[in-house]
Amino acid sequence: MFDIIIVGAGPAGLTSALYALRANKKVLVLEAKGYGGQIVNASQIENYPGIEKISGYEFATRLYQQVQKLGVEIKYETVIRVEEDKTVITKENTYHGKSVILATGSENRKLNLANESFFVGKGISYCATCDGHFYKDKIVAVNGGGNTALEDAIYLSSLAKKVYLIHRREEFRGEASYFEKIKKIKNIELVLNSVVTSFNGSEKLESITLKTNNQQEKEIKVDGIFIAIGQEPKNEIFCNVVDLNEKGYILSKDGVHTKTYGIYVAGDTREKSLRQLTTAVADGSLAASIAIKELNESEKNKKKEANFKI
């Protein structure tokens, strides 16, 4: 029996584990892939208070090592169901907890075009820092308009011969500081008011077709494209214990409590207006603190009941 079972080992999940362990709770972290979540893909983090600059991988590793030193138990297993009684079922095992924190984050959103899955690893990537080195001195494109897309374009410009930055609108959603950097980089070309409509090639990606807002089509030859159009959650497996909004994010009463008592939510997997590293760790600390408080209150009530019976 674990005091707190945390589903997800990204910044929110690991921060929850850090707080719970420091409160002397028995903690289990379940993670399907690897620690760190989406932040490991960030080439540079420059907006985290107190840290001027750090790579996403280094930040995630530091947090992981910090939690490890406190003796956290992490199992790399895929969760397939959570029950109301806080039983967590994975593909391999069943675990019992007194409370559960859902911190599963989100996954890269795909364009869902024909041949997209075929060209993954053959010209299509969702992680510039993971795969950018494969495109040294080649021609690449980045598709997106948020911070991730802008960061990817800046990072790839130091490797690739040319970078096309494709966005469906006239203006970018990302921070102005990133865009100011991009305007000074000569090998980045902006392709605005355009959407990718097809991936072309035989064995590997050779070009992409774009359609402009006025319905004109054009083909661009590229060796690779990095898709950075945001994330989407995968919370359907939890719908028996939580409510989801129309986009699949977990609804909460106060940013922490779900509809099931003792099951909490933290990080990018919940409905909120801002998804940043700072908000993820804040969510993790708050979810763990409330879980700890309510566990302690529950234990006190049980002791009172036991004493009353005696």
C-alpha positions, 0 to 999 in steps of 0.5 A: 500500500502506497500513500501516494501513487503518481502517474507520470514522471515529468516536472509536475509528477517529479515535483509531487514526488519531491514534496511527498517524500519530504513529508515521509510518505511512501511514494510510487511513480509510474511512467510509461516512457522516460523521466522528464516529459516534454521538457527534455526536448527543449534545447534551452530554458531561459524563463525559469526563475533563478536559472538564467539558462539550462537545457531541458534535458539537464533540468529534467535530469537534475530534478530526477536525481534530486528525487532519486536521492530521497529514495523514490520508487519509480517503475516504468510501466504503462498505466491502463486504468485507475479505480475509484478506490485508488487502485492503479492498474498497469500492463504488468501489475496492480498497485494500491494507493491511498491517493493518486496524482495524475500528472501524465502531461500531453503528447505531440499533436500530429497534422494527421496527413496521409503518409505522416506516420510513414515518414516519421524517422524518414524526414518527419520529427517532433523533436528538434533537439533529439533529431536536429543533428541528422540534418546538418547542412541540409534544408529543413522546415519547422511547422508551428507558431508557438514558443516550441516552433520558434525555439526549434527554428533558432536551434536548427538554424545553427545546424541546417543550411536553411530553415523554413518556418511555416505558420498558418497565420500572419503573427506568431503566438510565441514570445516576442524575444524569440521572434526578435532573434529569428529576424536576425538569423539569415538562414531562416525564411518565414512562410506565413499564412500557409498550411502543410497539406501533404508530405512527398517522397518515396523512401524518405521525405523529399518535399512538402506541399503548402496551401496559402490562405488564398488557396494557392499551392506551392511545393518546397523541397526539404530534407526534413520537417519538424512539427511543433503545433502543440500537445494533446492529452491522452486521458481517456483511460481516466474518464471513470474517475475524472471529468474531461473537457472537450479537448480531453484535458482533466477538469478540476474544482480548484486546479487540484481536486478531480471529481473523485476524492483522493485523486488529484491532477497536476501539470499539462494534463489538466485544463488551464490557460498557461502550460509552462515549466513554472506552472507544471512544478507549481501544480506538482507542489500544490497537488502533493501538499493537498494530498499530504494534508488530506492523508494526514487528516484521514489518518487522524480521523481513523485514530479518533474512531479507533480510540472511540471504539476502545 
